[in-house]
Amino acid sequence: MSRPGKIIGWLIAALVAVFVLGAVAFILFFDANDFRDEIARAAENATGREVTIEGDVGVTIFPWLAVDIGQTSLGNAPGFGDQPFAKIERARMSVRLLPLLLRQQIVVGGVDVAGLELNLAENRQGVSNWGDLFASETRETAEDKAPGDAAVDVAGVEFSDATVSYYDARSDSGYKLTNADMRIGPVSGTAQSLVVGGFSLDGTLDGIGAMPTELNVSTRSIGIDTVDKLVTIQPLELGALGMDISADVQPFSYEGDVQPTAAISVDAFSPRSLMTVLGTEPPETADPVALTRLIIDANAAVTANTIDLTDVTIKLDDTTLRGSLVVPLSSGGAYRFDMAADRIELARYMAPATESSANDASESVPVEIPTELIQTLNARGKLRVAAATLGDMLFENVELGLNAGKGSLRLNPVAAELFGGTYSGDVRINAAGSVPVLSVDEKIAGVDLGSLAVAMFGRENITGDISGAFKLSGRGQDLAAIQRSLAGNMSFELNDGAYEGTDIWFELRRARALLKSEAPPQPTLPARTRFSAVTAIGVVKDGVMTNDDLFAELPFMQLRGRGKVDLAEATLDYGLTARVLERPETLAGVSEEELDDFTEAVIPLKITGPLASPRVKPDIENLVRERVEQELKDRLFDKLLGGSKEEAASTSEEGETEGVPAEEEEEKSAEEVLEDKLKDKLKDLFN
């Protein structure tokens, strides 16, 4: 080697030795704590916040450039109190120098942060305590601030034992994540395009329900395009509140309001368990398996105020619903829905029957109005059900409209097809006051009463087509109290039917035989009363309908009457008059004498008992009274009008023989005399 070459070699060796000795001396004698204040001031200039470094600061060079920092805090934004915005117990970052110097490649061995405490908040004006940290970014042109081509290689970023709190002063609500561990990486790429090889977050979330819930978030890949400001996440897995959610997230912009969209899928979970976590007591249902399995698939789009769900498929137990749903992100927002269901068995979700309710309805547990739910509910939407069953009742093409808010709930329209006819209604519950008020405006048309009676009461004793209208309102904390306070009006019309169990024509013949002291007729079986039409219009007060225009058309006779129906007790008490319009000569076993007696006759009847099985009987007392009164009138007035005063006096003498002194009877009016004689006749009849 030539002398110049040797000299250069010696110089290089000397320089290396000097560098090595200098590095060793730097490591041995340099104390980064001497620059702690300068580091803090530099951080304050960058953030605009007070930075306090209470722990030690350490620097190592070989084999990595590593910086260790102890307990450090970042001050809060003005107006958000003295609590630090962020605080860490310790942090460490290591970087390889040679790739950075030689290849402009950033190779980070890892970033480890322990004991992070992050306090996020928004005031009543919606101003956050983190917005100012980003507001100071320079607004350069895209060309000026275009990132360089330096390569980035980060082994990973790890946060351990972190706590993140969020408080919203507008709703006085917040969330807190504790015992959180977060892992990010590895990260590779350039400043223009980064790929995060994985992300996971585990912790305990408080504030979303009545009790803390375990939170798990993970994804295999995150892509960040800093030029177009796009984020790609594939796939995203979320676990919380006992639910496992997977999301296929579409690329979204992180500039401005972040509004990602995704196809989400929620694995089967128990709504009952979810209610418990959220602090709501699960309802008792007739079917204990009801509300135990729910699966959700949907396309979700996050906006500034809502999560919009489209192409929704919900499988609840054995029912499938499809449609759209909007979930508010703020407490004051409204739920909106437009859903259609295939089939639902309503009886499964009703309250279970108790022994008392089965034996004595009066002792059953009252069905309370869900006042608190109505007062807080803010929702509107439509629900259609192809078929809904309630016991033996089948409702088809059900349509339900809901509008709830400000303490009131309205179901309109409410419509369905049932038993060959239709139902339509408008139901309102006002729970804004201390006592809920329920009002209904309902109509039925062309419903098969026979099928309805079997389904509701298990009785096959009446047939016909029924139509009606009901406009009622009541108030109370439960349905029983509301029934007792009902007021309004009702009307119904029943056509082309029959009532099994009572033969009105036979009862009339039996009453006649009793009055004439004749042998009673033999009943015809089955006992049945046919009718072509029954109509009534009534006024409801205090849960009782009063009606004075009941009208029924039967073969060869008409019924008219008045009475009342106790809606709470489901009983009726009616007085009727039956008028035979024509000679029923087609009836077998009826004598001419009977035909003559009944033609154009008016006979009183009584209908009493439960609505499901009323008793129809002749009103014997009124029937006897009318017959005796008429006979006495005829006899008395024949004598009074056709005879002399002496003959009238002799009439009084006849009264004497019946136990009334003549001098006393002279002081009585003709009506009083008739009344006394009537009482005697009735006594004889029933003794």
C-alpha positions as CSV (number, residue, x, y, z in Angstrom):
1,M,0.0,0.0,0.0
2,S,1.4,3.4,-0.8
3,R,2.2,5.9,1.9
4,P,-0.8,8.2,1.0
5,G,-3.1,5.2,1.3
6,K,-1.6,4.1,4.6
7,I,-2.0,7.7,5.9
8,I,-5.7,7.7,4.8
9,G,-6.2,4.3,6.4
10,W,-4.6,5.5,9.7
11,L,-6.8,8.6,9.6
12,I,-10.0,6.6,9.1
13,A,-9.0,4.2,11.9
14,A,-8.2,7.2,14.1
15,L,-11.6,8.8,13.3
16,V,-13.4,5.5,14.0
17,A,-11.5,5.2,17.3
18,V,-12.3,8.8,18.2
19,F,-16.0,8.2,17.3
20,V,-16.1,5.0,19.4
21,L,-14.3,6.6,22.3
22,G,-16.6,9.7,22.0
23,A,-19.7,7.5,21.9
24,V,-18.5,5.6,24.9
25,A,-17.7,8.9,26.7
26,F,-21.2,10.2,25.7
27,I,-22.9,7.1,27.1
28,L,-20.8,7.3,30.3
29,F,-21.0,11.0,31.0
30,F,-24.2,12.3,29.2
31,D,-27.3,12.8,31.4
32,A,-30.5,13.6,29.4
33,N,-32.1,14.9,32.6
34,D,-30.0,17.9,32.2
35,F,-32.1,18.7,29.1
36,R,-35.5,17.9,30.7
37,D,-36.7,21.5,30.8
38,E,-35.7,22.1,27.2
39,I,-37.5,19.0,26.2
40,A,-40.6,20.1,28.1
41,R,-40.5,23.6,26.5
42,A,-40.2,22.1,23.0
43,A,-43.2,19.9,23.7
44,E,-45.1,23.0,25.0
45,N,-44.3,24.9,21.8
46,A,-45.5,22.0,19.7
47,T,-48.8,21.5,21.6
48,G,-49.7,24.9,23.1
49,R,-50.2,23.1,26.4
50,E,-48.2,22.9,29.6
51,V,-46.0,19.8,29.7
52,T,-44.6,18.5,33.0
53,I,-41.9,15.9,33.1
54,E,-41.7,14.5,36.6
55,G,-39.9,11.3,35.9
56,D,-36.4,10.6,34.7
57,V,-35.3,10.9,31.1
58,G,-32.8,8.5,29.7
59,V,-31.0,8.0,26.4
60,T,-29.1,5.0,25.1
61,I,-27.3,4.8,21.7
62,F,-26.2,1.2,21.2
63,P,-27.4,-0.9,19.6
64,W,-30.5,1.3,19.2
65,L,-31.1,5.0,19.8
66,A,-33.5,4.7,22.7
67,V,-35.3,7.3,24.7
68,D,-36.9,6.5,28.1
69,I,-39.2,9.0,29.8
70,G,-40.8,8.8,33.2
71,Q,-44.0,10.2,34.6
72,T,-45.1,13.0,32.2
73,S,-48.3,15.0,31.9
74,L,-50.0,17.2,29.3
75,G,-52.2,20.0,30.6
76,N,-55.8,20.4,29.7
77,A,-57.4,22.9,27.4
78,P,-58.6,26.2,28.9
79,G,-62.0,25.9,30.6
80,F,-61.7,22.1,31.3
81,G,-60.3,22.2,34.8
82,D,-57.0,21.4,36.3
83,Q,-57.1,17.7,35.6
84,P,-54.3,16.8,33.0
85,F,-55.5,16.0,29.5
86,A,-53.0,13.1,29.3
87,K,-50.6,11.5,31.7
88,I,-48.2,8.5,31.4
89,E,-46.3,6.6,34.0
90,R,-43.4,5.7,31.6
91,A,-42.6,5.4,27.9
92,R,-39.8,4.1,25.7
93,M,-39.0,4.4,22.0
94,S,-36.1,2.9,20.2
95,V,-34.8,3.8,16.7
96,R,-32.0,2.4,14.5
97,L,-29.7,5.2,13.4
98,L,-27.8,3.7,10.4
99,P,-30.9,2.9,8.2
100,L,-32.1,6.5,8.9
101,L,-28.8,8.1,8.0
102,L,-27.8,5.8,5.1
103,R,-31.2,4.9,3.5
104,Q,-33.6,7.5,4.9
105,Q,-35.5,4.5,6.4
106,I,-37.1,4.9,9.8
107,V,-36.7,1.6,11.7
108,V,-38.3,1.7,15.1
109,G,-37.8,-1.2,17.4
110,G,-41.0,-0.4,19.3
111,V,-42.9,2.1,21.3
112,D,-44.1,1.1,24.8
113,V,-46.4,3.3,26.9
114,A,-47.4,2.3,30.4
115,G,-50.1,3.8,32.6
116,L,-51.7,6.1,30.1
117,E,-54.5,8.3,31.5
118,L,-56.4,10.2,28.8
119,N,-59.3,12.5,29.8
120,L,-61.5,13.5,26.8
121,A,-64.4,16.0,27.3
122,E,-66.9,18.2,25.5
123,N,-68.5,21.2,27.1
124,R,-72.2,22.4,26.8
125,Q,-71.3,24.3,23.7
126,G,-69.9,21.2,22.0
127,V,-66.3,22.4,22.2
128,S,-63.8,19.5,22.9
129,N,-60.6,19.6,24.9
130,W,-58.7,18.0,22.0
131,G,-59.7,20.1,19.1
132,D,-57.0,22.8,19.7
133,L,-54.3,20.2,19.3
134,F,-55.1,19.9,15.6
135,A,-56.3,23.4,14.9
136,S,-52.7,24.8,14.9
137,E,-51.6,22.6,12.0
138,T,-50.3,24.8,9.2
139,R,-52.6,25.0,6.2
140,E,-50.1,24.6,3.4
141,T,-50.8,23.6,-0.1
142,A,-50.9,19.9,-0.9
143,E,-47.6,20.3,-2.8
144,D,-45.9,22.0,0.1
145,K,-46.9,19.5,2.7
146,A,-46.6,16.4,0.5
147,P,-44.9,13.7,2.6
148,G,-41.5,12.5,1.7
149,D,-40.5,9.0,0.5
150,A,-38.8,7.9,3.7
151,A,-39.5,4.3,4.5
152,V,-41.1,3.5,7.8
153,D,-40.6,0.2,9.7
154,V,-42.1,0.0,13.2
155,A,-42.0,-3.3,15.1
156,G,-45.0,-2.3,17.1
157,V,-46.7,0.2,19.5
158,E,-48.0,-1.1,22.8
159,F,-50.1,0.7,25.5
160,S,-50.5,-1.2,28.8
161,D,-52.8,-0.6,31.7
162,A,-54.4,2.5,30.1
163,T,-57.4,4.5,31.2
164,V,-59.5,6.5,28.8
165,S,-62.4,8.7,30.0
166,Y,-64.9,10.7,28.0
167,Y,-67.5,13.1,29.4
168,D,-70.2,15.0,27.5
169,A,-71.6,18.0,29.5
170,R,-74.5,18.4,27.1
171,S,-76.0,15.1,28.2
172,D,-74.2,14.8,31.6
173,S,-73.0,11.4,30.5
174,G,-69.8,9.7,29.9
175,Y,-67.8,6.5,29.4
176,K,-64.6,5.1,30.9
177,L,-62.3,2.4,29.6
178,T,-60.0,0.9,32.2
179,N,-57.4,-1.8,32.4
180,A,-56.9,-1.3,28.7
181,D,-54.2,-2.9,26.6
182,M,-53.7,-1.8,23.0
183,R,-51.3,-3.2,20.5
184,I,-50.5,-1.7,17.1
185,G,-48.3,-3.1,14.4
186,P,-46.1,-3.9,12.8
187,V,-46.2,-0.7,10.7
188,S,-44.5,-0.5,7.4
189,G,-44.5,1.6,4.2
190,T,-43.7,5.3,3.5
191,A,-45.0,8.5,4.9
192,Q,-47.5,8.5,1.9
193,S,-48.8,5.0,2.4
194,L,-48.7,3.0,5.7
195,V,-49.8,-0.5,6.4
196,V,-50.6,-1.5,10.0
197,G,-50.2,-5.3,10.3
198,G,-52.6,-5.6,13.2
199,F,-54.6,-3.8,15.9
200,S,-56.1,-5.0,19.2
201,L,-57.7,-3.4,22.2
202,D,-58.9,-5.1,25.3
203,G,-60.4,-3.4,28.4
204,T,-63.4,-2.9,30.6
205,L,-65.9,-0.3,29.5
206,D,-68.2,1.5,32.0
207,G,-71.1,3.8,31.2
208,I,-72.7,2.0,28.3
209,G,-75.0,0.0,30.6
210,A,-75.8,-0.7,34.2
211,M,-72.7,-2.6,34.8
212,P,-69.2,-2.7,33.2
213,T,-68.7,-4.8,30.1
214,E,-65.6,-6.4,28.6
215,L,-64.6,-4.6,25.3
216,N,-62.6,-6.3,22.6
217,V,-61.6,-4.7,19.3
218,S,-59.3,-6.2,16.7
219,T,-58.4,-6.2,13.0
220,R,-55.8,-7.9,10.9
221,S,-54.9,-4.9,8.7
222,I,-55.2,-1.1,8.6
223,G,-54.1,0.9,5.5
224,I,-53.5,4.6,5.7
225,D,-53.2,6.7,2.5
226,T,-51.9,10.2,3.6
227,V,-52.2,11.6,0.1
228,D,-55.9,10.9,-0.4
229,K,-56.5,10.7,3.4
230,L,-58.2,7.3,3.2
231,V,-58.3,4.5,5.8
232,T,-58.9,0.9,4.9
233,I,-59.7,-1.6,7.7
234,Q,-60.1,-5.3,7.0
235,P,-61.8,-7.0,8.8
236,L,-63.0,-5.5,12.1
237,E,-64.1,-7.6,15.1
238,L,-65.9,-6.1,18.1
239,G,-67.0,-7.7,21.3
240,A,-69.1,-5.9,23.9
241,L,-72.3,-6.3,25.9
242,G,-72.2,-10.0,25.3
243,M,-72.3,-9.5,21.5
244,D,-69.8,-10.5,18.9
245,I,-69.8,-8.1,15.9
246,S,-67.8,-8.4,12.7
247,A,-67.6,-5.5,10.2
248,D,-66.4,-5.4,6.6
249,V,-65.5,-1.7,6.5
250,Q,-65.3,0.2,3.3
251,P,-62.4,2.7,2.7
252,F,-63.3,6.0,4.3
253,S,-61.8,9.5,4.6
254,Y,-60.3,10.6,7.9
255,E,-60.5,14.3,6.9
256,G,-63.3,16.2,8.6
257,D,-66.2,14.2,10.1
258,V,-65.3,10.5,9.9
259,Q,-68.3,8.7,8.4
260,P,-67.4,5.1,7.6
261,T,-69.7,2.5,6.1
262,A,-69.6,-1.3,6.6
263,A,-71.4,-4.5,6.2
264,I,-71.9,-5.8,9.8
265,S,-72.9,-9.1,11.2
266,V,-73.9,-9.8,14.8
267,D,-73.6,-13.4,15.9
268,A,-76.4,-14.9,17.9
269,F,-76.8,-13.4,21.4
270,S,-79.5,-13.2,24.1
271,P,-81.6,-10.1,24.2
272,R,-82.5,-11.0,27.8
273,S,-78.8,-10.9,28.8
274,L,-78.4,-7.6,27.0
275,M,-81.3,-6.1,28.9
276,T,-79.7,-7.2,32.2
277,V,-76.4,-5.5,31.2
278,L,-78.2,-2.3,30.2
279,G,-80.0,-2.2,33.5
280,T,-83.5,-3.2,32.2
281,E,-85.4,-6.1,33.9
282,P,-86.2,-8.7,31.2
283,P,-89.9,-9.3,30.9
284,E,-91.5,-12.5,32.1
285,T,-92.9,-14.3,29.1
286,A,-95.2,-17.3,28.6
287,D,-92.5,-19.0,26.7
288,P,-89.3,-18.9,28.8
289,V,-87.2,-19.5,25.7
290,A,-88.5,-16.3,24.0
291,L,-86.1,-13.4,23.7
292,T,-83.0,-15.6,23.9
293,R,-81.7,-15.6,20.4
294,L,-81.1,-12.7,18.1
295,I,-79.0,-12.4,14.9
296,I,-78.4,-9.2,12.9
297,D,-77.0,-8.6,9.5
298,A,-77.0,-5.1,7.9
299,N,-75.2,-2.4,6.0
300,A,-74.2,0.4,8.4
301,A,-73.3,4.0,7.6
302,V,-72.1,6.3,10.4
303,T,-73.1,10.0,10.1
304,A,-72.5,12.9,12.4
305,N,-75.6,12.1,14.5
306,T,-76.8,8.6,13.6
307,I,-76.0,5.1,12.5
308,D,-78.0,4.3,9.4
309,L,-78.7,0.6,8.9
310,T,-80.0,-0.6,5.5
311,D,-80.6,-4.1,4.1
312,V,-81.3,-5.1,7.7
313,T,-82.1,-8.8,8.4
314,I,-83.0,-9.5,12.0
315,K,-83.8,-13.0,13.2
316,L,-85.5,-12.9,16.6
317,D,-86.2,-16.4,17.9
318,D,-88.4,-17.9,15.0
319,T,-89.3,-14.5,13.4
320,T,-87.4,-12.8,10.6
321,L,-87.6,-9.1,10.0
322,R,-86.2,-7.1,7.1
323,G,-86.0,-3.4,6.4
324,S,-84.1,-0.3,7.6
325,L,-83.2,1.2,11.0
326,V,-81.7,4.5,12.2
327,V,-80.0,4.6,15.6
328,P,-79.3,8.0,17.1
329,L,-75.8,8.7,18.5
330,S,-77.0,11.3,21.0
331,S,-79.5,10.9,23.8
332,G,-82.0,13.3,22.2
333,G,-82.1,11.7,18.8
334,A,-85.0,9.6,17.5
335,Y,-85.0,6.0,16.5
336,R,-86.5,5.4,13.0
337,F,-87.5,2.2,11.4
338,D,-89.3,0.6,8.4
339,M,-89.5,-3.1,9.0
340,A,-91.4,-6.1,7.7
341,A,-91.7,-9.5,9.5
342,D,-92.8,-12.8,8.1
343,R,-94.6,-14.4,11.1
344,I,-94.7,-13.9,14.9
345,E,-96.4,-15.9,17.6
346,L,-97.4,-13.2,20.0
347,A,-98.5,-15.5,22.8
348,R,-94.9,-16.4,23.4
349,Y,-94.1,-12.9,24.5
350,M,-97.2,-12.3,26.6
351,A,-97.0,-12.4,30.4
352,P,-97.3,-16.0,31.7
353,A,-100.7,-17.1,33.0
354,T,-100.8,-17.4,36.8
355,E,-103.0,-19.7,38.8
356,S,-105.0,-16.8,40.1
357,S,-105.6,-15.4,36.6
358,A,-106.8,-18.8,35.4
359,N,-109.2,-19.2,38.3
360,D,-110.3,-15.7,39.0
361,A,-109.6,-12.8,36.6
362,S,-110.3,-10.3,39.3
363,E,-107.3,-11.5,41.2
364,S,-104.9,-11.4,38.3
365,V,-101.8,-9.2,38.3
366,P,-102.7,-5.8,36.8
367,V,-101.1,-5.0,33.4
368,E,-99.3,-1.8,34.1
369,I,-98.8,1.0,31.6
370,P,-95.0,1.3,30.8
371,T,-95.0,5.0,31.8
372,E,-91.2,5.4,32.2
373,L,-90.5,3.8,28.8
374,I,-93.1,6.0,27.0
375,Q,-91.7,9.1,28.7
376,T,-88.2,8.5,27.4
377,L,-89.0,6.9,24.1
378,N,-88.3,8.9,21.0
379,A,-89.1,6.8,17.9
380,R,-91.1,6.7,14.8
381,G,-91.6,4.1,12.1
382,K,-93.6,1.4,10.4
383,L,-93.9,-2.3,11.0
384,R,-95.6,-4.8,8.7
385,V,-96.3,-8.4,9.7
386,A,-97.5,-11.0,7.2
387,A,-99.0,-13.2,9.9
388,A,-99.3,-12.8,13.6
389,T,-100.9,-15.4,15.9
390,L,-102.3,-14.9,19.4
391,G,-103.6,-18.3,20.6
392,D,-106.2,-19.3,18.0
393,M,-106.4,-15.8,16.6
394,L,-104.7,-15.2,13.3
395,F,-104.0,-11.6,12.1
396,E,-102.8,-11.2,8.5
397,N,-101.3,-8.3,6.7
398,V,-100.7,-6.4,9.9
399,E,-99.7,-2.8,9.6
400,L,-98.4,-0.8,12.6
401,G,-97.3,2.8,12.6
402,L,-95.5,4.2,15.7
403,N,-94.8,7.8,16.7
404,A,-93.4,8.3,20.2
405,G,-91.9,11.4,21.8
406,K,-92.3,14.0,24.5
407,G,-94.1,11.5,26.8
408,S,-96.7,10.3,24.4
409,L,-97.1,7.3,22.1
410,R,-99.3,6.9,19.1
411,L,-100.0,3.7,17.1
412,N,-101.5,4.8,13.8
413,P,-102.3,3.2,11.6
414,V,-103.1,-0.1,13.3
415,A,-104.6,-2.4,10.7
416,A,-105.1,-6.1,10.2
417,E,-107.2,-8.7,8.5
418,L,-108.8,-11.3,10.8
419,F,-111.5,-13.9,10.4
420,G,-112.6,-12.8,7.0
421,G,-112.9,-9.1,8.0
422,T,-110.7,-6.1,8.8
423,Y,-109.6,-4.1,11.9
424,S,-108.3,-0.5,11.9
425,G,-107.4,1.6,14.8
426,D,-105.7,4.7,16.2
427,V,-104.3,4.1,19.7
428,R,-102.8,6.9,21.9
429,I,-101.1,6.9,25.3
430,N,-100.3,10.2,26.9
431,A,-97.8,9.6,29.8
432,A,-96.6,13.1,30.1
433,G,-98.7,13.7,33.2
434,S,-98.9,11.9,36.5
435,V,-101.6,9.6,35.3
436,P,-101.4,8.0,31.8
437,V,-104.4,8.6,29.5
438,L,-105.3,5.9,26.9
439,S,-107.6,6.7,24.0
440,V,-108.7,4.5,21.1
441,D,-110.6,5.0,17.9
442,E,-111.2,1.5,16.4
443,K,-113.3,-0.1,13.7
444,I,-114.0,-3.6,12.7
445,A,-115.9,-4.7,9.6
446,G,-117.2,-8.1,8.4
447,V,-115.5,-10.2,11.1
448,D,-116.7,-13.8,11.5
449,L,-118.0,-13.6,15.1
450,G,-118.1,-17.4,15.4
451,S,-114.4,-17.8,14.8
452,L,-113.7,-14.8,17.0
453,A,-115.7,-16.2,19.9
454,V,-113.9,-19.6,19.7
455,A,-110.5,-17.9,19.6
456,M,-111.2,-15.4,22.4
457,F,-113.5,-17.4,24.7
458,G,-113.3,-21.0,23.5
459,R,-117.0,-21.0,22.9
460,E,-118.9,-22.2,19.8
461,N,-122.3,-20.6,20.8
462,I,-122.6,-17.7,18.4
463,T,-122.2,-17.1,14.6
464,G,-122.6,-14.1,12.3
465,D,-120.6,-11.2,10.8
466,I,-119.9,-8.3,13.1
467,S,-119.0,-4.7,12.4
468,G,-118.5,-1.9,14.9
469,A,-116.9,1.3,16.0
470,F,-115.4,2.2,19.3
471,K,-114.2,5.6,20.4
472,L,-113.1,5.5,24.0
473,S,-110.7,7.1,26.5
474,G,-109.7,6.3,30.1
475,R,-107.0,7.0,32.6
476,G,-105.0,4.9,35.1
477,Q,-101.7,3.3,35.9
478,D,-102.9,-0.1,34.6
479,L,-105.4,-1.5,32.1
480,A,-107.9,-2.5,34.8
481,A,-108.1,1.1,36.1
482,I,-108.4,2.4,32.6
483,Q,-111.3,0.0,31.8
484,R,-113.1,1.3,34.9
485,S,-112.8,4.9,33.8
486,L,-113.6,4.5,30.1
487,A,-115.8,7.1,28.5
488,G,-117.0,7.6,24.9
489,N,-119.3,5.8,22.5
490,M,-119.6,2.4,20.9
491,S,-121.7,0.9,18.1
492,F,-122.0,-2.5,16.5
493,E,-124.0,-4.4,13.9
494,L,-124.3,-8.2,13.8
495,N,-125.7,-9.9,10.7
496,D,-126.9,-13.3,9.6
497,G,-126.1,-15.4,12.6
498,A,-127.4,-17.5,15.4
499,Y,-127.0,-17.9,19.2
500,E,-126.7,-21.4,20.5
501,G,-128.0,-22.4,23.9
502,T,-131.2,-20.4,24.0
503,D,-134.4,-20.7,21.9
504,I,-136.3,-17.5,22.4
505,W,-139.4,-18.9,20.7
506,F,-139.4,-21.8,23.1
507,E,-138.9,-19.5,26.1
508,L,-141.9,-17.4,25.0
509,R,-144.1,-20.5,24.7
510,R,-143.0,-21.7,28.1
511,A,-143.9,-18.4,29.7
512,R,-147.3,-18.5,28.0
513,A,-147.9,-22.0,29.4
514,L,-147.0,-20.8,32.8
515,L,-149.4,-17.9,32.7
516,K,-152.2,-20.1,31.4
517,S,-151.4,-22.9,33.9
518,E,-150.8,-25.3,30.9
519,A,-148.3,-28.0,30.5
520,P,-145.0,-26.6,29.3
521,P,-144.0,-27.3,25.7
522,Q,-141.3,-29.8,24.8
523,P,-138.0,-28.1,23.9
524,T,-136.6,-28.5,20.5
525,L,-132.9,-29.5,20.3
526,P,-130.5,-28.0,19.7
527,A,-131.7,-24.8,21.4
528,R,-130.9,-22.0,18.9
529,T,-132.1,-18.5,18.1
530,R,-131.5,-17.2,14.6
531,F,-131.2,-13.6,13.7
532,S,-130.8,-11.6,10.5
533,A,-129.5,-8.3,12.1
534,V,-128.7,-6.9,15.6
535,T,-127.7,-3.2,16.0
536,A,-126.9,-1.0,19.0
537,I,-125.4,2.4,19.7
538,G,-124.3,3.2,23.3
539,V,-122.7,5.8,25.5
540,V,-119.8,4.8,27.8
541,K,-119.2,6.3,31.2
542,D,-117.1,5.0,34.0
543,G,-116.5,1.8,32.1
544,V,-120.2,1.0,31.6
545,M,-121.9,1.2,28.2
546,T,-125.6,2.3,28.4
547,N,-127.8,1.7,25.4
548,D,-131.5,2.3,24.7
549,D,-131.8,1.4,21.1
550,L,-130.9,-2.2,20.8
551,F,-132.7,-3.7,17.8
552,A,-132.8,-7.3,16.5
553,E,-134.6,-8.9,13.6
554,L,-135.4,-12.5,14.1
555,P,-137.6,-14.9,12.0
556,F,-141.2,-13.6,12.4
557,M,-140.3,-11.3,15.3
558,Q,-138.4,-8.2,16.4
559,L,-136.5,-7.4,19.6
560,R,-136.1,-3.9,21.1
561,G,-134.5,-3.0,24.3
562,R,-132.2,-1.1,26.6
563,G,-129.6,-1.9,29.1
564,K,-125.9,-1.7,30.0
565,V,-122.6,-3.6,29.5
566,D,-119.9,-3.5,32.2
567,L,-116.8,-3.4,30.0
568,A,-114.4,-4.0,33.0
569,E,-116.3,-7.0,34.3
570,A,-117.5,-8.2,30.8
571,T,-121.1,-8.6,31.9
572,L,-124.4,-7.3,30.5
573,D,-127.9,-6.6,31.8
574,Y,-130.6,-5.9,29.2
575,G,-134.3,-5.6,29.2
576,L,-136.0,-6.5,25.8
577,T,-139.4,-6.7,24.3
578,A,-140.1,-9.4,21.7
579,R,-142.8,-8.6,19.2
580,V,-144.2,-11.3,17.0
581,L,-144.8,-9.8,13.6
582,E,-146.6,-12.7,11.8
583,R,-148.0,-16.0,12.4
584,P,-145.2,-18.6,12.6
585,E,-147.3,-21.2,11.0
586,T,-144.4,-23.1,9.7
587,L,-143.4,-24.2,13.2
588,A,-144.4,-27.8,14.0
589,G,-146.2,-28.6,17.2
590,V,-147.7,-25.1,17.7
591,S,-151.5,-25.0,18.3
592,E,-153.8,-22.4,16.7
593,E,-154.5,-21.0,20.1
594,E,-150.8,-20.4,20.7
595,L,-150.5,-18.7,17.2
596,D,-153.5,-16.5,18.1
597,D,-152.0,-15.5,21.4
598,F,-148.6,-14.6,20.0
599,T,-149.5,-12.9,16.8
600,E,-148.9,-9.2,17.4
601,A,-148.0,-9.9,21.0
602,V,-145.3,-8.0,22.9
603,I,-143.3,-10.1,25.3
604,P,-140.6,-8.8,27.7
605,L,-137.2,-10.6,27.9
606,K,-134.1,-10.3,30.1
607,I,-130.5,-10.9,28.9
608,T,-128.0,-11.1,31.8
609,G,-124.6,-12.6,32.7
610,P,-121.2,-12.7,31.1
611,L,-120.6,-11.5,27.6
612,A,-119.2,-14.8,26.6
613,S,-122.3,-16.8,27.6
614,P,-125.3,-14.5,28.4
615,R,-128.6,-15.9,29.7
616,V,-131.7,-15.1,27.7
617,K,-135.0,-15.6,29.6
618,P,-138.5,-14.1,29.4
619,D,-139.1,-11.3,32.0
620,I,-141.7,-13.2,33.9
621,E,-142.4,-10.4,36.4
622,N,-143.1,-7.8,33.7
623,L,-144.9,-10.3,31.6
624,V,-147.3,-11.2,34.5
625,R,-147.6,-7.6,35.5
626,E,-148.7,-6.6,32.1
627,R,-151.1,-9.4,31.6
628,V,-152.8,-9.0,35.1
629,E,-152.8,-5.3,34.8
630,Q,-154.5,-5.4,31.4
631,E,-157.1,-7.9,32.6
632,L,-157.9,-5.8,35.7
633,K,-158.1,-2.7,33.7
634,D,-160.5,-4.3,31.2
635,R,-162.7,-5.7,34.0
636,L,-162.7,-2.5,36.1
637,F,-163.3,-0.1,33.3
638,D,-166.1,-2.2,31.8
639,K,-167.9,-1.9,35.1
640,L,-167.1,1.8,35.6
641,L,-168.0,2.9,32.2
642,G,-171.0,0.7,31.6
643,G,-172.7,0.8,35.1
644,S,-174.2,3.1,37.7
645,K,-172.6,4.5,40.9
646,E,-174.3,1.6,42.7
647,E,-172.6,-0.8,40.3
648,A,-169.3,0.9,41.0
649,A,-170.0,0.7,44.7
650,S,-170.7,-3.0,44.3
651,T,-167.3,-3.3,42.8
652,S,-165.9,-1.8,45.9
653,E,-167.9,-4.3,47.9
654,E,-166.2,-7.1,45.9
655,G,-162.9,-5.6,47.0
656,E,-164.2,-5.9,50.5
657,T,-164.4,-9.6,50.1
658,E,-160.7,-9.6,49.2
659,G,-159.7,-8.1,52.5
660,V,-160.0,-4.3,51.8
661,P,-162.7,-2.5,53.7
662,A,-165.1,-0.5,51.4
663,E,-164.6,2.8,53.3
664,E,-160.8,2.5,52.7
665,E,-161.1,1.6,49.0
666,E,-163.3,4.5,48.4
667,E,-160.4,6.7,49.3
668,K,-158.1,5.0,46.8
669,S,-157.7,5.8,43.2
670,A,-158.4,3.4,40.4
671,E,-154.6,2.9,39.8
672,E,-154.0,2.1,43.5
673,V,-156.8,-0.4,43.4
674,L,-155.2,-2.1,40.4
675,E,-151.8,-2.1,42.0
676,D,-153.1,-3.9,45.1
677,K,-154.9,-6.5,43.0
678,L,-151.7,-7.0,40.9
679,K,-149.6,-7.6,44.0
680,D,-152.1,-10.3,45.1
681,K,-152.0,-11.9,41.7
682,L,-148.2,-12.0,41.6
683,K,-148.1,-13.5,45.1
684,D,-150.4,-16.2,44.0
685,L,-148.3,-16.9,40.9
686,F,-145.0,-17.3,42.7
687,N,-146.2,-19.0,45.9
